[in-house]
Amino acid sequence: MNKKLIITSKKYRGGTMVVSSRLTNELVEELDKIAEQTGRTRNEIIQMCLEFAVENLEIKEDD
C-alpha cells in the first residue's frame, strides 16, 4: 500500500467526545515524535490517523 497520511492545517470539525484507549509505550513514543515534528498535539495526530484508517478501511466478509 502506497497511501500516505498528509497532515494539513487544523480545521474545526464540530463536536467531540472523549474516548479512552490503551496503546503500547512504543506507539505513544512514535506518536509523540510525530506530534513534535509537526507542531500538532498527540490527540490531533491520533484523530488524523483514525480518520485516515476509517476512510481507507476495507471490510472483508467471511465466505
Secondary structure by P-SEA (a helix, b strand, c coil): ccccccccccccccbbbbbbbbbcaaaaaaaaaaaaaccccaaaaaaaaaaaaaaabbbbbcc
